[in-house]
Amino acid sequence: MKRIRAACLEQTIHFLLKDGTPSEADKQQLRKEFEAYKTQLERNKTPYKIMEECEQPDGSLIIKIKRQNNSQPVGDYLL
């Protein structure tokens, strides 16, 4: 018999801007979307850790995140 003792989901998420020339307002909206994503994780009490956050030359944002998957325990993954 086998059981999962700890598990973690690692994702790379690209927050994209709309097509065309991005304005400062578009970049601020993108930041708000990213903050809303983090707020949703916190509201759902999902353990997470942002490993890397990289702003691209076009203003879009790429993050690498480790987070809990379903209700599996995360063990030492998020230390």
mmJSON file of the N, C-alpha and C atoms, coordinates in Angstrom:
{"data_MODEL":{"atom_site":{
"group_PDB":["ATOM","ATOM","ATOM","ATOM","ATOM","ATOM","ATOM","ATOM","ATOM","ATOM","ATOM","ATOM","ATOM","ATOM","ATOM","ATOM","ATOM","ATOM","ATOM","ATOM","ATOM","ATOM","ATOM","ATOM","ATOM","ATOM","ATOM","ATOM","ATOM","ATOM","ATOM","ATOM","ATOM","ATOM","ATOM","ATOM","ATOM","ATOM","ATOM","ATOM","ATOM","ATOM","ATOM","ATOM","ATOM","ATOM","ATOM","ATOM","ATOM","ATOM","ATOM","ATOM","ATOM","ATOM","ATOM","ATOM","ATOM","ATOM","ATOM","ATOM","ATOM","ATOM","ATOM","ATOM","ATOM","ATOM","ATOM","ATOM","ATOM","ATOM","ATOM","ATOM","ATOM","ATOM","ATOM","ATOM","ATOM","ATOM","ATOM","ATOM","ATOM","ATOM","ATOM","ATOM","ATOM","ATOM","ATOM","ATOM","ATOM","ATOM","ATOM","ATOM","ATOM","ATOM","ATOM","ATOM","ATOM","ATOM","ATOM","ATOM","ATOM","ATOM","ATOM","ATOM","ATOM","ATOM","ATOM","ATOM","ATOM","ATOM","ATOM","ATOM","ATOM","ATOM","ATOM","ATOM","ATOM","ATOM","ATOM","ATOM","ATOM","ATOM","ATOM","ATOM","ATOM","ATOM","ATOM","ATOM","ATOM","ATOM","ATOM","ATOM","ATOM","ATOM","ATOM","ATOM","ATOM","ATOM","ATOM","ATOM","ATOM","ATOM","ATOM","ATOM","ATOM","ATOM","ATOM","ATOM","ATOM","ATOM","ATOM","ATOM","ATOM","ATOM","ATOM","ATOM","ATOM","ATOM","ATOM","ATOM","ATOM","ATOM","ATOM","ATOM","ATOM","ATOM","ATOM","ATOM","ATOM","ATOM","ATOM","ATOM","ATOM","ATOM","ATOM","ATOM","ATOM","ATOM","ATOM","ATOM","ATOM","ATOM","ATOM","ATOM","ATOM","ATOM","ATOM","ATOM","ATOM","ATOM","ATOM","ATOM","ATOM","ATOM","ATOM","ATOM","ATOM","ATOM","ATOM","ATOM","ATOM","ATOM","ATOM","ATOM","ATOM","ATOM","ATOM","ATOM","ATOM","ATOM","ATOM","ATOM","ATOM","ATOM","ATOM","ATOM","ATOM","ATOM","ATOM","ATOM","ATOM","ATOM","ATOM","ATOM","ATOM","ATOM","ATOM","ATOM","ATOM","ATOM","ATOM","ATOM","ATOM","ATOM","ATOM","ATOM","ATOM"],
"id":[1,2,3,4,5,6,7,8,9,10,11,12,13,14,15,16,17,18,19,20,21,22,23,24,25,26,27,28,29,30,31,32,33,34,35,36,37,38,39,40,41,42,43,44,45,46,47,48,49,50,51,52,53,54,55,56,57,58,59,60,61,62,63,64,65,66,67,68,69,70,71,72,73,74,75,76,77,78,79,80,81,82,83,84,85,86,87,88,89,90,91,92,93,94,95,96,97,98,99,100,101,102,103,104,105,106,107,108,109,110,111,112,113,114,115,116,117,118,119,120,121,122,123,124,125,126,127,128,129,130,131,132,133,134,135,136,137,138,139,140,141,142,143,144,145,146,147,148,149,150,151,152,153,154,155,156,157,158,159,160,161,162,163,164,165,166,167,168,169,170,171,172,173,174,175,176,177,178,179,180,181,182,183,184,185,186,187,188,189,190,191,192,193,194,195,196,197,198,199,200,201,202,203,204,205,206,207,208,209,210,211,212,213,214,215,216,217,218,219,220,221,222,223,224,225,226,227,228,229,230,231,232,233,234,235,236,237],
"type_symbol":["N","C","C","N","C","C","N","C","C","N","C","C","N","C","C","N","C","C","N","C","C","N","C","C","N","C","C","N","C","C","N","C","C","N","C","C","N","C","C","N","C","C","N","C","C","N","C","C","N","C","C","N","C","C","N","C","C","N","C","C","N","C","C","N","C","C","N","C","C","N","C","C","N","C","C","N","C","C","N","C","C","N","C","C","N","C","C","N","C","C","N","C","C","N","C","C","N","C","C","N","C","C","N","C","C","N","C","C","N","C","C","N","C","C","N","C","C","N","C","C","N","C","C","N","C","C","N","C","C","N","C","C","N","C","C","N","C","C","N","C","C","N","C","C","N","C","C","N","C","C","N","C","C","N","C","C","N","C","C","N","C","C","N","C","C","N","C","C","N","C","C","N","C","C","N","C","C","N","C","C","N","C","C","N","C","C","N","C","C","N","C","C","N","C","C","N","C","C","N","C","C","N","C","C","N","C","C","N","C","C","N","C","C","N","C","C","N","C","C","N","C","C","N","C","C","N","C","C","N","C","C","N","C","C","N","C","C"],
"label_atom_id":["N","CA","C","N","CA","C","N","CA","C","N","CA","C","N","CA","C","N","CA","C","N","CA","C","N","CA","C","N","CA","C","N","CA","C","N","CA","C","N","CA","C","N","CA","C","N","CA","C","N","CA","C","N","CA","C","N","CA","C","N","CA","C","N","CA","C","N","CA","C","N","CA","C","N","CA","C","N","CA","C","N","CA","C","N","CA","C","N","CA","C","N","CA","C","N","CA","C","N","CA","C","N","CA","C","N","CA","C","N","CA","C","N","CA","C","N","CA","C","N","CA","C","N","CA","C","N","CA","C","N","CA","C","N","CA","C","N","CA","C","N","CA","C","N","CA","C","N","CA","C","N","CA","C","N","CA","C","N","CA","C","N","CA","C","N","CA","C","N","CA","C","N","CA","C","N","CA","C","N","CA","C","N","CA","C","N","CA","C","N","CA","C","N","CA","C","N","CA","C","N","CA","C","N","CA","C","N","CA","C","N","CA","C","N","CA","C","N","CA","C","N","CA","C","N","CA","C","N","CA","C","N","CA","C","N","CA","C","N","CA","C","N","CA","C","N","CA","C","N","CA","C","N","CA","C","N","CA","C","N","CA","C","N","CA","C","N","CA","C","N","CA","C","N","CA","C"],
"label_alt_id":[null,null,null,null,null,null,null,null,null,null,null,null,null,null,null,null,null,null,null,null,null,null,null,null,null,null,null,null,null,null,null,null,null,null,null,null,null,null,null,null,null,null,null,null,null,null,null,null,null,null,null,null,null,null,null,null,null,null,null,null,null,null,null,null,null,null,null,null,null,null,null,null,null,null,null,null,null,null,null,null,null,null,null,null,null,null,null,null,null,null,null,null,null,null,null,null,null,null,null,null,null,null,null,null,null,null,null,null,null,null,null,null,null,null,null,null,null,null,null,null,null,null,null,null,null,null,null,null,null,null,null,null,null,null,null,null,null,null,null,null,null,null,null,null,null,null,null,null,null,null,null,null,null,null,null,null,null,null,null,null,null,null,null,null,null,null,null,null,null,null,null,null,null,null,null,null,null,null,null,null,null,null,null,null,null,null,null,null,null,null,null,null,null,null,null,null,null,null,null,null,null,null,null,null,null,null,null,null,null,null,null,null,null,null,null,null,null,null,null,null,null,null,null,null,null,null,null,null,null,null,null,null,null,null,null,null,null],
"label_comp_id":["MET","MET","MET","LYS","LYS","LYS","ARG","ARG","ARG","ILE","ILE","ILE","ARG","ARG","ARG","ALA","ALA","ALA","ALA","ALA","ALA","CYS","CYS","CYS","LEU","LEU","LEU","GLU","GLU","GLU","GLN","GLN","GLN","THR","THR","THR","ILE","ILE","ILE","HIS","HIS","HIS","PHE","PHE","PHE","LEU","LEU","LEU","LEU","LEU","LEU","LYS","LYS","LYS","ASP","ASP","ASP","GLY","GLY","GLY","THR","THR","THR","PRO","PRO","PRO","SER","SER","SER","GLU","GLU","GLU","ALA","ALA","ALA","ASP","ASP","ASP","LYS","LYS","LYS","GLN","GLN","GLN","GLN","GLN","GLN","LEU","LEU","LEU","ARG","ARG","ARG","LYS","LYS","LYS","GLU","GLU","GLU","PHE","PHE","PHE","GLU","GLU","GLU","ALA","ALA","ALA","TYR","TYR","TYR","LYS","LYS","LYS","THR","THR","THR","GLN","GLN","GLN","LEU","LEU","LEU","GLU","GLU","GLU","ARG","ARG","ARG","ASN","ASN","ASN","LYS","LYS","LYS","THR","THR","THR","PRO","PRO","PRO","TYR","TYR","TYR","LYS","LYS","LYS","ILE","ILE","ILE","MET","MET","MET","GLU","GLU","GLU","GLU","GLU","GLU","CYS","CYS","CYS","GLU","GLU","GLU","GLN","GLN","GLN","PRO","PRO","PRO","ASP","ASP","ASP","GLY","GLY","GLY","SER","SER","SER","LEU","LEU","LEU","ILE","ILE","ILE","ILE","ILE","ILE","LYS","LYS","LYS","ILE","ILE","ILE","LYS","LYS","LYS","ARG","ARG","ARG","GLN","GLN","GLN","ASN","ASN","ASN","ASN","ASN","ASN","SER","SER","SER","GLN","GLN","GLN","PRO","PRO","PRO","VAL","VAL","VAL","GLY","GLY","GLY","ASP","ASP","ASP","TYR","TYR","TYR","LEU","LEU","LEU","LEU","LEU","LEU"],
"label_asym_id":["A","A","A","A","A","A","A","A","A","A","A","A","A","A","A","A","A","A","A","A","A","A","A","A","A","A","A","A","A","A","A","A","A","A","A","A","A","A","A","A","A","A","A","A","A","A","A","A","A","A","A","A","A","A","A","A","A","A","A","A","A","A","A","A","A","A","A","A","A","A","A","A","A","A","A","A","A","A","A","A","A","A","A","A","A","A","A","A","A","A","A","A","A","A","A","A","A","A","A","A","A","A","A","A","A","A","A","A","A","A","A","A","A","A","A","A","A","A","A","A","A","A","A","A","A","A","A","A","A","A","A","A","A","A","A","A","A","A","A","A","A","A","A","A","A","A","A","A","A","A","A","A","A","A","A","A","A","A","A","A","A","A","A","A","A","A","A","A","A","A","A","A","A","A","A","A","A","A","A","A","A","A","A","A","A","A","A","A","A","A","A","A","A","A","A","A","A","A","A","A","A","A","A","A","A","A","A","A","A","A","A","A","A","A","A","A","A","A","A","A","A","A","A","A","A","A","A","A","A","A","A","A","A","A","A","A","A"],
"label_entity_id":["1","1","1","1","1","1","1","1","1","1","1","1","1","1","1","1","1","1","1","1","1","1","1","1","1","1","1","1","1","1","1","1","1","1","1","1","1","1","1","1","1","1","1","1","1","1","1","1","1","1","1","1","1","1","1","1","1","1","1","1","1","1","1","1","1","1","1","1","1","1","1","1","1","1","1","1","1","1","1","1","1","1","1","1","1","1","1","1","1","1","1","1","1","1","1","1","1","1","1","1","1","1","1","1","1","1","1","1","1","1","1","1","1","1","1","1","1","1","1","1","1","1","1","1","1","1","1","1","1","1","1","1","1","1","1","1","1","1","1","1","1","1","1","1","1","1","1","1","1","1","1","1","1","1","1","1","1","1","1","1","1","1","1","1","1","1","1","1","1","1","1","1","1","1","1","1","1","1","1","1","1","1","1","1","1","1","1","1","1","1","1","1","1","1","1","1","1","1","1","1","1","1","1","1","1","1","1","1","1","1","1","1","1","1","1","1","1","1","1","1","1","1","1","1","1","1","1","1","1","1","1","1","1","1","1","1","1"],
"label_seq_id":[1,1,1,2,2,2,3,3,3,4,4,4,5,5,5,6,6,6,7,7,7,8,8,8,9,9,9,10,10,10,11,11,11,12,12,12,13,13,13,14,14,14,15,15,15,16,16,16,17,17,17,18,18,18,19,19,19,20,20,20,21,21,21,22,22,22,23,23,23,24,24,24,25,25,25,26,26,26,27,27,27,28,28,28,29,29,29,30,30,30,31,31,31,32,32,32,33,33,33,34,34,34,35,35,35,36,36,36,37,37,37,38,38,38,39,39,39,40,40,40,41,41,41,42,42,42,43,43,43,44,44,44,45,45,45,46,46,46,47,47,47,48,48,48,49,49,49,50,50,50,51,51,51,52,52,52,53,53,53,54,54,54,55,55,55,56,56,56,57,57,57,58,58,58,59,59,59,60,60,60,61,61,61,62,62,62,63,63,63,64,64,64,65,65,65,66,66,66,67,67,67,68,68,68,69,69,69,70,70,70,71,71,71,72,72,72,73,73,73,74,74,74,75,75,75,76,76,76,77,77,77,78,78,78,79,79,79],
"pdbx_PDB_ins_code":[null,null,null,null,null,null,null,null,null,null,null,null,null,null,null,null,null,null,null,null,null,null,null,null,null,null,null,null,null,null,null,null,null,null,null,null,null,null,null,null,null,null,null,null,null,null,null,null,null,null,null,null,null,null,null,null,null,null,null,null,null,null,null,null,null,null,null,null,null,null,null,null,null,null,null,null,null,null,null,null,null,null,null,null,null,null,null,null,null,null,null,null,null,null,null,null,null,null,null,null,null,null,null,null,null,null,null,null,null,null,null,null,null,null,null,null,null,null,null,null,null,null,null,null,null,null,null,null,null,null,null,null,null,null,null,null,null,null,null,null,null,null,null,null,null,null,null,null,null,null,null,null,null,null,null,null,null,null,null,null,null,null,null,null,null,null,null,null,null,null,null,null,null,null,null,null,null,null,null,null,null,null,null,null,null,null,null,null,null,null,null,null,null,null,null,null,null,null,null,null,null,null,null,null,null,null,null,null,null,null,null,null,null,null,null,null,null,null,null,null,null,null,null,null,null,null,null,null,null,null,null,null,null,null,null,null,null],
"Cartn_x":[0.837,0.0,0.893,0.459,1.213,0.297,0.894,0.16,1.025,0.383,1.1,1.329,2.578,2.908,2.988,3.438,3.511,3.515,2.903,2.847,2.788,3.261,3.272,3.146,2.463,2.284,3.192,4.035,4.913,4.406,4.181,3.617,4.438,4.421,4.93,3.73,3.393,2.207,2.655,2.108,2.428,1.195,1.286,0.222,0.477,-0.371,-0.168,-0.925,-0.347,-1.019,-1.843,-2.794,-3.562,-2.643,-3.039,-2.248,-2.145,-1.076,-0.875,0.159,0.244,1.204,0.621,1.275,0.726,0.928,-0.103,-0.002,0.317,0.581,0.865,-0.367,-1.556,-2.797,-2.927,-2.532,-2.575,-1.637,-0.468,0.499,-0.024,-0.686,-1.27,-2.391,-3.186,-4.271,-3.7,-2.598,-1.938,-1.456,-0.882,-0.432,-1.616,-2.759,-3.958,-4.431,-4.343,-4.729,-3.83,-2.533,-1.583,-1.886,-2.145,-2.473,-3.777,-4.747,-6.012,-5.783,-4.863,-4.531,-3.96,-3.032,-2.444,-3.511,-4.394,-5.465,-6.388,-6.669,-7.52,-6.86,-5.555,-4.851,-4.929,-4.742,-4.789,-6.198,-7.197,-8.586,-8.96,-8.464,-8.73,-7.812,-6.922,-5.952,-5.077,-4.701,-3.822,-2.378,-1.612,-0.198,0.514,1.336,2.065,3.36,4.253,5.509,5.881,6.077,6.492,8.008,8.46,9.877,10.608,9.908,10.528,9.44,9.734,8.817,9.642,9.28,10.105,9.227,9.479,8.747,9.448,8.678,9.199,9.335,10.151,10.322,9.01,8.032,6.748,5.81,6.25,5.433,4.649,4.616,3.926,4.734,4.146,4.752,4.753,5.896,6.006,6.38,5.6,5.932,6.104,6.991,7.147,6.693,5.735,5.091,4.984,5.15,4.859,3.648,2.684,1.481,0.909,0.051,-0.61,-1.554,-1.604,-2.514,-3.619,-4.851,-6.001,-5.785,-5.984,-5.791,-4.616,-3.738,-2.574,-1.641,-1.029,-0.045,1.173,1.762,2.888,4.242,4.288,5.552,6.598,7.815,8.948,9.062,8.132,8.243,8.265,7.556,7.422,8.331,9.3,10.242,11.222],
"Cartn_y":[-1.165,0.0,1.244,2.276,3.527,4.678,5.683,6.879,8.095,9.143,10.398,11.055,11.292,11.936,13.447,13.904,15.345,15.554,16.646,16.961,18.476,18.922,20.344,20.533,21.577,21.891,23.062,22.892,23.978,24.477,25.786,26.374,27.575,27.801,29.034,29.713,30.897,31.612,32.895,33.132,34.33,35.229,36.359,37.347,38.251,38.099,38.778,40.093,41.024,42.278,42.07,42.957,42.909,43.217,42.757,43.018,44.518,44.887,46.297,46.904,48.2,48.919,49.088,48.522,48.618,50.015,50.505,51.795,51.55,52.606,52.482,51.943,52.332,51.836,50.329,49.833,48.392,47.645,48.219,47.586,47.58,48.657,48.703,47.685,47.517,46.532,45.124,44.874,43.571,43.305,44.316,44.19,43.894,44.553,44.3,42.86,42.345,40.957,39.997,40.29,39.468,39.533,40.714,40.863,40.145,40.184,39.475,37.967,37.47,36.045,35.652,36.464,36.179,36.272,37.251,37.407,36.2,35.668,34.481,33.286,33.11,32.018,32.163,33.379,33.621,33.437,33.887,33.733,32.259,31.461,30.024,29.269,30.008,29.437,28.381,28.663,27.78,28.159,27.247,27.558,27.731,28.776,29.014,29.74,29.682,30.414,30.842,32.144,32.646,32.506,31.676,31.377,32.449,32.967,33.958,34.824,36.102,37.059,37.891,37.84,38.482,39.315,40.618,41.48,41.453,41.251,41.168,42.568,42.7,44.015,44.631,43.781,44.308,44.692,44.471,44.822,43.662,42.513,41.348,40.787,39.848,39.343,37.82,37.225,35.773,35.456,34.555,34.123,32.613,32.169,30.746,30.576,29.686,29.543,28.069,27.803,26.486,26.675,25.785,25.906,24.535,24.514,23.271,22.831,21.548,20.976,20.258,20.656,20.105,20.253,19.19,19.276,18.415,18.051,17.243,18.05,17.41,18.137,18.516,19.678,20.158,19.771,19.287,18.847,19.939,19.604,20.544,21.341,21.176,21.829,23.353,23.925,25.378,26.038,25.314,25.913,26.799],
"Cartn_z":[0.0,0.0,0.0,-0.686,-0.698,-0.321,0.306,0.707,0.412,0.029,-0.207,1.144,1.476,2.752,2.602,1.461,1.207,-0.302,-0.728,-2.15,-2.315,-3.459,-3.733,-5.239,-5.638,-7.044,-7.38,-8.384,-8.82,-10.165,-10.253,-11.47,-11.916,-13.218,-13.8,-14.435,-13.946,-14.414,-15.095,-16.284,-17.058,-17.058,-16.384,-16.391,-17.597,-18.612,-19.886,-19.969,-20.703,-21.041,-22.297,-22.508,-23.75,-24.919,-26.111,-27.315,-27.574,-28.239,-28.546,-27.623,-27.65,-26.82,-25.416,-24.421,-23.069,-22.48,-21.836,-21.162,-19.689,-18.977,-17.544,-16.814,-17.27,-16.663,-16.854,-18.036,-18.296,-17.35,-17.12,-16.217,-14.783,-14.378,-13.04,-12.899,-13.951,-13.937,-13.808,-14.479,-14.402,-12.973,-12.335,-10.936,-10.019,-10.28,-9.48,-9.66,-10.884,-11.15,-10.37,-10.344,-9.603,-8.107,-7.588,-6.166,-5.827,-6.738,-6.535,-6.485,-7.301,-7.295,-5.931,-5.409,-4.101,-2.995,-3.095,-2.112,-2.116,-3.308,-3.422,-2.745,-2.945,-2.289,-0.768,-0.287,1.154,1.704,0.967,1.402,1.504,0.561,0.572,1.525,2.2,3.134,2.454,1.216,0.454,0.748,1.354,1.572,0.23,0.123,-1.122,-0.831,-1.806,-1.719,-3.132,-3.325,-4.626,-4.704,-5.626,-5.754,-6.572,-7.582,-8.472,-9.069,-9.202,-9.818,-10.79,-12.064,-13.08,-14.021,-14.054,-14.977,-16.323,-17.373,-18.726,-19.333,-20.39,-21.036,-21.535,-21.897,-22.374,-21.228,-19.978,-18.826,-18.245,-18.945,-18.399,-17.232,-16.51,-15.29,-15.318,-15.007,-14.898,-13.458,-12.844,-11.494,-11.47,-10.604,-10.315,-8.88,-8.691,-7.392,-7.014,-5.732,-5.175,-4.289,-4.431,-3.617,-3.323,-2.332,-1.96,-3.065,-3.309,-4.29,-3.532,-3.751,-3.04,-1.542,-0.807,0.645,1.104,0.175,0.53,1.436,2.403,3.219,2.371,2.675,1.863,2.443,3.655,4.238,4.243,3.82,3.821,2.53,1.598,0.299,0.378,1.319,1.363,2.386,2.905,3.863,3.18],
"occupancy":[1.0,1.0,1.0,1.0,1.0,1.0,1.0,1.0,1.0,1.0,1.0,1.0,1.0,1.0,1.0,1.0,1.0,1.0,1.0,1.0,1.0,1.0,1.0,1.0,1.0,1.0,1.0,1.0,1.0,1.0,1.0,1.0,1.0,1.0,1.0,1.0,1.0,1.0,1.0,1.0,1.0,1.0,1.0,1.0,1.0,1.0,1.0,1.0,1.0,1.0,1.0,1.0,1.0,1.0,1.0,1.0,1.0,1.0,1.0,1.0,1.0,1.0,1.0,1.0,1.0,1.0,1.0,1.0,1.0,1.0,1.0,1.0,1.0,1.0,1.0,1.0,1.0,1.0,1.0,1.0,1.0,1.0,1.0,1.0,1.0,1.0,1.0,1.0,1.0,1.0,1.0,1.0,1.0,1.0,1.0,1.0,1.0,1.0,1.0,1.0,1.0,1.0,1.0,1.0,1.0,1.0,1.0,1.0,1.0,1.0,1.0,1.0,1.0,1.0,1.0,1.0,1.0,1.0,1.0,1.0,1.0,1.0,1.0,1.0,1.0,1.0,1.0,1.0,1.0,1.0,1.0,1.0,1.0,1.0,1.0,1.0,1.0,1.0,1.0,1.0,1.0,1.0,1.0,1.0,1.0,1.0,1.0,1.0,1.0,1.0,1.0,1.0,1.0,1.0,1.0,1.0,1.0,1.0,1.0,1.0,1.0,1.0,1.0,1.0,1.0,1.0,1.0,1.0,1.0,1.0,1.0,1.0,1.0,1.0,1.0,1.0,1.0,1.0,1.0,1.0,1.0,1.0,1.0,1.0,1.0,1.0,1.0,1.0,1.0,1.0,1.0,1.0,1.0,1.0,1.0,1.0,1.0,1.0,1.0,1.0,1.0,1.0,1.0,1.0,1.0,1.0,1.0,1.0,1.0,1.0,1.0,1.0,1.0,1.0,1.0,1.0,1.0,1.0,1.0,1.0,1.0,1.0,1.0,1.0,1.0,1.0,1.0,1.0,1.0,1.0,1.0,1.0,1.0,1.0,1.0,1.0,1.0],
"B_iso_or_equiv":[0.0,0.0,0.0,0.0,0.0,0.0,0.0,0.0,0.0,0.0,0.0,0.0,0.0,0.0,0.0,0.0,0.0,0.0,0.0,0.0,0.0,0.0,0.0,0.0,0.0,0.0,0.0,0.0,0.0,0.0,0.0,0.0,0.0,0.0,0.0,0.0,0.0,0.0,0.0,0.0,0.0,0.0,0.0,0.0,0.0,0.0,0.0,0.0,0.0,0.0,0.0,0.0,0.0,0.0,0.0,0.0,0.0,0.0,0.0,0.0,0.0,0.0,0.0,0.0,0.0,0.0,0.0,0.0,0.0,0.0,0.0,0.0,0.0,0.0,0.0,0.0,0.0,0.0,0.0,0.0,0.0,0.0,0.0,0.0,0.0,0.0,0.0,0.0,0.0,0.0,0.0,0.0,0.0,0.0,0.0,0.0,0.0,0.0,0.0,0.0,0.0,0.0,0.0,0.0,0.0,0.0,0.0,0.0,0.0,0.0,0.0,0.0,0.0,0.0,0.0,0.0,0.0,0.0,0.0,0.0,0.0,0.0,0.0,0.0,0.0,0.0,0.0,0.0,0.0,0.0,0.0,0.0,0.0,0.0,0.0,0.0,0.0,0.0,0.0,0.0,0.0,0.0,0.0,0.0,0.0,0.0,0.0,0.0,0.0,0.0,0.0,0.0,0.0,0.0,0.0,0.0,0.0,0.0,0.0,0.0,0.0,0.0,0.0,0.0,0.0,0.0,0.0,0.0,0.0,0.0,0.0,0.0,0.0,0.0,0.0,0.0,0.0,0.0,0.0,0.0,0.0,0.0,0.0,0.0,0.0,0.0,0.0,0.0,0.0,0.0,0.0,0.0,0.0,0.0,0.0,0.0,0.0,0.0,0.0,0.0,0.0,0.0,0.0,0.0,0.0,0.0,0.0,0.0,0.0,0.0,0.0,0.0,0.0,0.0,0.0,0.0,0.0,0.0,0.0,0.0,0.0,0.0,0.0,0.0,0.0,0.0,0.0,0.0,0.0,0.0,0.0,0.0,0.0,0.0,0.0,0.0,0.0],
"pdbx_formal_charge":[null,null,null,null,null,null,null,null,null,null,null,null,null,null,null,null,null,null,null,null,null,null,null,null,null,null,null,null,null,null,null,null,null,null,null,null,null,null,null,null,null,null,null,null,null,null,null,null,null,null,null,null,null,null,null,null,null,null,null,null,null,null,null,null,null,null,null,null,null,null,null,null,null,null,null,null,null,null,null,null,null,null,null,null,null,null,null,null,null,null,null,null,null,null,null,null,null,null,null,null,null,null,null,null,null,null,null,null,null,null,null,null,null,null,null,null,null,null,null,null,null,null,null,null,null,null,null,null,null,null,null,null,null,null,null,null,null,null,null,null,null,null,null,null,null,null,null,null,null,null,null,null,null,null,null,null,null,null,null,null,null,null,null,null,null,null,null,null,null,null,null,null,null,null,null,null,null,null,null,null,null,null,null,null,null,null,null,null,null,null,null,null,null,null,null,null,null,null,null,null,null,null,null,null,null,null,null,null,null,null,null,null,null,null,null,null,null,null,null,null,null,null,null,null,null,null,null,null,null,null,null,null,null,null,null,null,null],
"auth_seq_id":[1,1,1,2,2,2,3,3,3,4,4,4,5,5,5,6,6,6,7,7,7,8,8,8,9,9,9,10,10,10,11,11,11,12,12,12,13,13,13,14,14,14,15,15,15,16,16,16,17,17,17,18,18,18,19,19,19,20,20,20,21,21,21,22,22,22,23,23,23,24,24,24,25,25,25,26,26,26,27,27,27,28,28,28,29,29,29,30,30,30,31,31,31,32,32,32,33,33,33,34,34,34,35,35,35,36,36,36,37,37,37,38,38,38,39,39,39,40,40,40,41,41,41,42,42,42,43,43,43,44,44,44,45,45,45,46,46,46,47,47,47,48,48,48,49,49,49,50,50,50,51,51,51,52,52,52,53,53,53,54,54,54,55,55,55,56,56,56,57,57,57,58,58,58,59,59,59,60,60,60,61,61,61,62,62,62,63,63,63,64,64,64,65,65,65,66,66,66,67,67,67,68,68,68,69,69,69,70,70,70,71,71,71,72,72,72,73,73,73,74,74,74,75,75,75,76,76,76,77,77,77,78,78,78,79,79,79],
"auth_comp_id":["MET","MET","MET","LYS","LYS","LYS","ARG","ARG","ARG","ILE","ILE","ILE","ARG","ARG","ARG","ALA","ALA","ALA","ALA","ALA","ALA","CYS","CYS","CYS","LEU","LEU","LEU","GLU","GLU","GLU","GLN","GLN","GLN","THR","THR","THR","ILE","ILE","ILE","HIS","HIS","HIS","PHE","PHE","PHE","LEU","LEU","LEU","LEU","LEU","LEU","LYS","LYS","LYS","ASP","ASP","ASP","GLY","GLY","GLY","THR","THR","THR","PRO","PRO","PRO","SER","SER","SER","GLU","GLU","GLU","ALA","ALA","ALA","ASP","ASP","ASP","LYS","LYS","LYS","GLN","GLN","GLN","GLN","GLN","GLN","LEU","LEU","LEU","ARG","ARG","ARG","LYS","LYS","LYS","GLU","GLU","GLU","PHE","PHE","PHE","GLU","GLU","GLU","ALA","ALA","ALA","TYR","TYR","TYR","LYS","LYS","LYS","THR","THR","THR","GLN","GLN","GLN","LEU","LEU","LEU","GLU","GLU","GLU","ARG","ARG","ARG","ASN","ASN","ASN","LYS","LYS","LYS","THR","THR","THR","PRO","PRO","PRO","TYR","TYR","TYR","LYS","LYS","LYS","ILE","ILE","ILE","MET","MET","MET","GLU","GLU","GLU","GLU","GLU","GLU","CYS","CYS","CYS","GLU","GLU","GLU","GLN","GLN","GLN","PRO","PRO","PRO","ASP","ASP","ASP","GLY","GLY","GLY","SER","SER","SER","LEU","LEU","LEU","ILE","ILE","ILE","ILE","ILE","ILE","LYS","LYS","LYS","ILE","ILE","ILE","LYS","LYS","LYS","ARG","ARG","ARG","GLN","GLN","GLN","ASN","ASN","ASN","ASN","ASN","ASN","SER","SER","SER","GLN","GLN","GLN","PRO","PRO","PRO","VAL","VAL","VAL","GLY","GLY","GLY","ASP","ASP","ASP","TYR","TYR","TYR","LEU","LEU","LEU","LEU","LEU","LEU"],
"auth_asym_id":["A","A","A","A","A","A","A","A","A","A","A","A","A","A","A","A","A","A","A","A","A","A","A","A","A","A","A","A","A","A","A","A","A","A","A","A","A","A","A","A","A","A","A","A","A","A","A","A","A","A","A","A","A","A","A","A","A","A","A","A","A","A","A","A","A","A","A","A","A","A","A","A","A","A","A","A","A","A","A","A","A","A","A","A","A","A","A","A","A","A","A","A","A","A","A","A","A","A","A","A","A","A","A","A","A","A","A","A","A","A","A","A","A","A","A","A","A","A","A","A","A","A","A","A","A","A","A","A","A","A","A","A","A","A","A","A","A","A","A","A","A","A","A","A","A","A","A","A","A","A","A","A","A","A","A","A","A","A","A","A","A","A","A","A","A","A","A","A","A","A","A","A","A","A","A","A","A","A","A","A","A","A","A","A","A","A","A","A","A","A","A","A","A","A","A","A","A","A","A","A","A","A","A","A","A","A","A","A","A","A","A","A","A","A","A","A","A","A","A","A","A","A","A","A","A","A","A","A","A","A","A","A","A","A","A","A","A"],
"auth_atom_id":["N","CA","C","N","CA","C","N","CA","C","N","CA","C","N","CA","C","N","CA","C","N","CA","C","N","CA","C","N","CA","C","N","CA","C","N","CA","C","N","CA","C","N","CA","C","N","CA","C","N","CA","C","N","CA","C","N","CA","C","N","CA","C","N","CA","C","N","CA","C","N","CA","C","N","CA","C","N","CA","C","N","CA","C","N","CA","C","N","CA","C","N","CA","C","N","CA","C","N","CA","C","N","CA","C","N","CA","C","N","CA","C","N","CA","C","N","CA","C","N","CA","C","N","CA","C","N","CA","C","N","CA","C","N","CA","C","N","CA","C","N","CA","C","N","CA","C","N","CA","C","N","CA","C","N","CA","C","N","CA","C","N","CA","C","N","CA","C","N","CA","C","N","CA","C","N","CA","C","N","CA","C","N","CA","C","N","CA","C","N","CA","C","N","CA","C","N","CA","C","N","CA","C","N","CA","C","N","CA","C","N","CA","C","N","CA","C","N","CA","C","N","CA","C","N","CA","C","N","CA","C","N","CA","C","N","CA","C","N","CA","C","N","CA","C","N","CA","C","N","CA","C","N","CA","C","N","CA","C","N","CA","C","N","CA","C","N","CA","C","N","CA","C","N","CA","C"],
"pdbx_PDB_model_num":[1,1,1,1,1,1,1,1,1,1,1,1,1,1,1,1,1,1,1,1,1,1,1,1,1,1,1,1,1,1,1,1,1,1,1,1,1,1,1,1,1,1,1,1,1,1,1,1,1,1,1,1,1,1,1,1,1,1,1,1,1,1,1,1,1,1,1,1,1,1,1,1,1,1,1,1,1,1,1,1,1,1,1,1,1,1,1,1,1,1,1,1,1,1,1,1,1,1,1,1,1,1,1,1,1,1,1,1,1,1,1,1,1,1,1,1,1,1,1,1,1,1,1,1,1,1,1,1,1,1,1,1,1,1,1,1,1,1,1,1,1,1,1,1,1,1,1,1,1,1,1,1,1,1,1,1,1,1,1,1,1,1,1,1,1,1,1,1,1,1,1,1,1,1,1,1,1,1,1,1,1,1,1,1,1,1,1,1,1,1,1,1,1,1,1,1,1,1,1,1,1,1,1,1,1,1,1,1,1,1,1,1,1,1,1,1,1,1,1,1,1,1,1,1,1,1,1,1,1,1,1,1,1,1,1,1,1]
}}}
